[in-house]
Amino acid sequence: MKRLLLTAGLSLALGTAAQATTVHILMENVPDTQFVKDQLPEFKAKTGIDVDIEAISYIDMHSKLVPQLSSPQGGYDAIVVDFYWVAEFTQAGWLMPLDDLIKRDNVDTNVYLPALMNLVGRVNGVTYMLPFYNYSMGIIYRKDLLADPKEQAAFKAKYGIDLKIPTTWDEYRKQVEFFARDTNGDGKLDFFGTVNQGQRGDCISMQWSNYLYANGGQYRDKDWKATFNSAAGVKAVEDYKTDIAKHGPAGAASYCFDEASNVFSQGKAYSFVTFNILLSGFNDPKSSQVVGKADIAANPGGGLNGGWGWAIPNSSPEKDAAWTFIKWIESKETVKKRAFEGGAPTQAWVFDDPEIIAKRPEMPQLKVLVATAQEFPTFTYTVDFVESLGRELNLAVTGQKDAKQALDTAASDFNKLAVKAGLQK
């Protein structure tokens, strides 16, 4: 009887998926979304199911998702969830647990990197998402400049050390200073040592996290009490402020990653502390003037770990069709195709696949980035904390507020939110 019921249930589920005409998905407007779009004709041919992807900017996603997720029936059948939102969305009961479907269809979740399953996969032992792509952060740099004998000689003469892939924060800071130049002789920088994102909110918070880790700082202790307003945090703010004022383009105080990445892609900067997913774009001749000249290195002290996961909202009108799509887009064959295009993998085998490495030799280094990445505080009120932190960091790096005072304010806000979430007593 159990077998008959299971068979009937599977037939019903597959039948429902087959009848669905369209799976509606909200995604961020990033390269990995395009890599998914490129595969959709094949999915349509295999299943008869259409997929409509609405791609918007990150800054608009959360406000657009929440009303849909909290509604009894929303407009999205599947979504991608940033790690910032995982605790909020799961605690609100907005995401459908996937464990029964995973077991029913023998989906192997052991292929995913454990760090990413912990970040955007499982919560308290329940699987709510399959990791989609990682955006762990590192230092994207100009490898052609690093290998130039004239640059190497000049750097050695000035600093007494070799010009090479940086392994310490001090070494990288010297490189940033060294490559910031006024090549026109008009007293204004026109080639930059690095490009920073000063825009409030997520933009500055994520990039500054790398400065915090590189200076030996952490966001919190084991009791969820803020520690980022330490001496290391203050030094991280001062480093960030210096890079905006002395080593980067005018206007960087209002940049987010689109503006910052445009500067690097135009060949106007030596380096950029940013998401690994941007490297493929810098090697794309359709959008970059530094094709073949860019590479990525691990941030000293570890870069910020980040990732997105595929999820099915409880408000989804077409859950079975959404699951059919998620299984397919995360299948080995499709994941490999996305990796060839430049996708940022979450499945461990991709980093070691000889065919993928042959086309993307940066894969072993990307594996190091993910392995050494550090976590941002993720809890029910992460979005609120990011707004506070981003505001205070912007005030500090633009000289409107003392660094320690700004961090103390953000730390106070963090502690209040941690208490509210029941994490700190």
N, C-alpha and C positions, 0 to 999 in steps of 0.2 A: 504493500500500500504506500509506504514512504517513497519507494522508487517511482511509482506511478504519479504521485503528487509532485515529486521533484521534476519529472519529465514534463508534466502538464505546466508547471511553473516556468520552466525554461522555454517551452513552446510559446507561452503567453508573452514572456519577456522579449523573445526574439521577434515575435509577430508584431509586438508594439513598436519595436525599433524599426522594423521593416516598413511599417505604415507611416512612420514619421517622415514628413517631407523636408523639414529643416531643423537643424540644431543651431540655436542662437548662442553666441559666445561673446563676452566682453573681454578685450585684451588690451594691453598697453601697446602703444605705437613704437615698437623697437624691432631690431633686426630679426630676432627669433620668431616674432609674430609673422613676418613676411615668409620665413622659412616654412612655417606651418601652412600659410596660404598657398605656397607653391605645390604642396602635396595634395590639396583638396580635390582636384580632378580625379586623382587615383582613388581616393576614398569614395567619391560619388560613383565611380565605375564599379567598385567592388560591392557597395552596399545599397545603392540607390538613394542614399540620404544626402541631402544638401547641407552645407555648413555655411552659416552667415556669421562672419567675424566683424564685429564693430571695434575698431582700433582707435583709441583716444589717448591723450596725454596722461601721464601718471597722476598729475596733480588733480585731475577731474575724476579719477576712477573710484576712489573711496566714497565720495559724496553721491555718485551715480549708483553704486552698488547697494548701499545700505537700504534705501527704500525698496529696492527690488527683492533683497534678501529677507527683509522683515515682513513682506507681503505674503498672504496665503498662497498666491500664485504670481510669480514674477515673470519678467520678460526674458530671462536668460536660462538656458538649459544646462550650460556648463560655464564655469568661470575659471580664471587664473587668480590665485591668491598670493599676494606678497607676504613675506614672512612677518612684516610689521602687523598684519591683520589677523594672523592665525589664531592667537588667543582670543581676540575679540569675537571673531566669527564663530569659533567653536563653542565658546562659553555662552553665546547668545542662542545656540542651537540652530544656526542657519545652514550648516553643512551636513550632508548625508554621509553617515559612516559607510565605508566601502568594503569592510572586511568580509561580509557575506558574499559580495560579488567577486571579490578577489579569490575567495576559496572556491566558489562555484565554478569559475572559469579558469582556475589554475594559473592565475597571474603571478609571476615570480617577482616579488618585491625585494628579494635579496640582491637583485642586480643594481640597486641604487646605492650610492655612497651613504654610509650610515649617518654622516654629519648632515646630509641633506634630508634624509628621512626624519631625523630629529627636528630639523628646521621647518620643513614644509611637507611633512608626511603624516607622522603619528603624533597624537596628543594623548597623554595618559593611557598609552597602550592601544588606542583606537586609531585606525587608519582613516583619515578624512581626505587625503590628497595623494596623488602620485606626483613626485617632483618633475617639473617641466624643464626649467633651465636654471643654472646657477649664475649669479653675477658677483661672485667673490672678487674683491678689489685688489689691485696691484699697481705697479708702476709701469705704464706704457712709455717707452722711451725710443729715441732715435738711435738705432744700432749702427747706422752708417757714421754718425758723428762720434760715437763711442769707439769705433774702429779706425778713425782717421789718425794717421801718424802725427800730423801737425797738431791736432787737438790734444793728443796724448802727451806730446812733448811739452806743450804750453801748460797743460794741467799739472804735469809732474813738476815743472819749474815753479809754479805758483804755490802748490800745496804739499809737495814732497811725497805724494802718493800716486799710484797708478790710476789711470782713467779706465774703469772697468765696470761691469755690472755691479751696482752697489749692494753690499751685504750689511751695512750699518746705516743708521739714520744720519749720522754725521757725514759719512761719505756721500750719501745722496744729497744732503744739503749743500755740500761744497760744489757738487755738480750743477745744482740748480743755480747757485750764485755764478758759477763760471760761465754758463751758457746764456745768461741774461745779458743782452748786448744792444748797443746803439750802433747799428751798422751804417746809418746814414749820416752820423755826426751832427745831428740836430738837437742832441740833448734828450732825446726821447727813445725809450726802448722800442725796438721793432722786431726783435727776436727774443723770445721769452724762455726763462729757465724752466718754468712750469706754468700751468693754467689752473686757477682755483675757482671754485664755485661758492660765491658769497651769498647767494639768494637764500632768504629765510626758509625755514622748514626743512623738508627732506634733503634739499640740494646740499646745503652746507653741513647738515648733521652727518650725512653718510660719508662725505669726503673727509671731514674733520676727524671722524672716528679713527681713520688710518694714522693721523698725526698723533692722536692720543695713545694708540697701541705702540707706535714706534717710539714714543717717549717713555714707555714702560707703564702707562696708566691703564686703569680699568674703570668701567662705568659704576660697578657696585661691588659690595662684598657678599659673602654667603648669606647674610641676613637681609639682603636687599636694601642696604643702606648706601646711598650715593657716595662714591669715592672719586668721581671724575673732577671734582673741584680741588684736587690735590696740586702739589707743585708740578707734577708731570702734566696735569691738565692745563695749568697756566702756561707752561712752556709750549705745549701744543698750540694754544691760542696765539701765543707770540710768534711762533714759527709760521702759522697760517697767515697772520696779519702781515708779517714781513714778505711772504711770498706774493700776497696781493699787492702790496705797496711798492715793492722793489724788484720783483722778479717776474711779474705777470702783466697782462694787458690792462690798459685803462678800462674801467667799467666792470672788472671782474667781480667787484663786490655785489653786483646784481646778477651774475651769471648762474645758470643751472647747467646741466651737463650737455644740453644741445649747443649752447653758445661756447662752452669750453672745448667740446670736441671739435667744433668747427675751426677753432684757432689751430688746434693740432693738425687737423686734416689738411689745412692750407699750408702746412710746412712752416709755421711761424713759432713753433715751440719745440724745446728739447724733450720735455716730458709732461706727463699728465697722470696724476694718481686717480685711477678711475676703475670702472667695471671692465672685467675681462671681455665681456661681450662686444665691446667697441673695437677690439683689435681687428676683427674680420672686416669691418667697415673701413678701417684705415688702410687695408690692403685691397680695397675695391677701387679700380680705376674710374668707375662712374661717379665716385663721390670723394675721392682723396687724391692729394698731390704728393703723398708720401708712400706710395705703393712700394712694397718690398723694403722699406726703410724702418719700419716699426717692429718692435718686439715687446715682450712683457716680462717683468721680473717680480718676484715676491716682495711685498712691502716688509722692510725690516720690523720685526716685532709682530708680524702677522697682519694681514689686511682684513677688512670687514667682510664677514661671510654674508651672503645674500642669496635668495632664491625665490622662485615662484612654484606653485603647485597647481595641478589640475584638480578641480573640485566640482561636485554636483550640488547645487543648492537644494534644500528641502522644498523651496518654492518653484523648482524647475517643472515645467509642464511636460517635458519629454526626457525623463530620467533614463529610460532604457536606451534610447537613441544616443543620449549624451555619453553613457557608459560605453556603448559600441564605438563611439568616436575616440574616447580617451584610451581605450584598449588598443585601438589601431594606431593612434599617433604616438603611443609609447611602445609599440612593438619594435623588436630589434631591427627589422628591415627599414622601418620609417625613421627611427632614431639615427640609424647610420646615414641615411640620405640627408637628414638635417645637419648632421655633423660635417658631412662633406661640404655643405653650403656655407658653414661657419657657425652653426649652432653651438650653444654653450651646454655641454652635457651634464647630466646628473647620474647616469648609469656608469658604474665603475669601469666596465670593460672597454668603453669608448676611448678612454685615455691611453689604453695599451694596444689598441687595434693597429696592426702594421699598415694596413691600407689607409686608415685615417691619418696616422702619423706621417705617412709619405706625402700626403697633401697638406697637412697642417702640422709642421714640425714643432709648433709651440705646445702641443698636447702634453708632453711630460712636464713642462713648466706650469701649465694650467693645473695639472694634478697636484703640484706642490702648493699652488695658491689655495686650492680648496682644503688641502690637508693641514695647512698652517693658519687658516682663517680663524678669526675670533668672532664671538657672537655679540650682537647688539641686544640690549635688554628687551625682551619680547614678553608682554603681558597684556592684560585687558585694555590698559590705557597707553599703549605704546604711541598711538597716533597723537594723543594729547601731549605726551612727553616730547615727541619730536617737534611739535609746534613751539613749545617752550624753549627747548634747547636751541633750535634754529634761530629763534628770535634773539636770544641772548648772545649766541655766537656772532650773529651779524652785527649786533650793537658793539661787541668787543673788537672785532676785526676792522670795523670802520671807524674806530676811535671814539665812539659815542659813549662807551662805558669801559671802566677798568676790567681787565680780564678776570681777576679774582672775584670781583663783585658780580659780574655776569654769570660766572660758573656757580657761584654760591646761590644765586637766584634760581638757576635751572636745577641745581641739586635740591633746593628746598621744594621746588615743584615736584621733582621726581619722588622725594620721600613722601610727600602727601599722597601722590597717586599710588605708590606702593602700599601705603597704609590702607587706602581706599579699596585696593584690590585684594587685601587680606594677606599680602606677602610679607609685610613688615609690621612688627608689633612694638 
